[in-house]
Amino acid sequence: MEGYLVVRTWWDYTGKQSNSQELKETYDLAKKRMYTILGGDIGKDTVAFEIVTILNATNGLQLACDVIDNRPPEPNEVNE
């Protein structure tokens, strides 16, 4: 298989996990999709934590990865 997989795994605030995968023809299209997902989920009240990655569909190598963490800080974390 040729192309680039955009893989999204996210959890809601109850801990339920969901996944999606999309195959894109070019790396640029995969990056556009990755950043569209990330931009839409920053601060979203239905997404507690999310990982979005781009994989080379030919050999499985990870080419990009980013995380969204909308969870409130733990009580023992220091906020500046």
Steps between C-alpha positions, in 0.01 A plus 500: 500500500632843412417830666486636852275395785365767733419314822298667775440352845310700757335463838201684640475609863341167601802310367326363189749453216424559132717458189503605138735443208514668162723423203628805311683493167772752590684605814375857457137381497570290811651802679201716406264240645708457815504873571129535422427234761733653759372853442141392538561309822705751701276599790214276379284393793445149363871415456707454816817362340596428139791369298518563124778344296601459137636163392662407171252239372773313311734424790315615815754764600362782712563834329317743730317493830327754724293489816204702628451496877183682605491339845513734798831502686544258787481664845871440560612656170654845517344754265694810408 
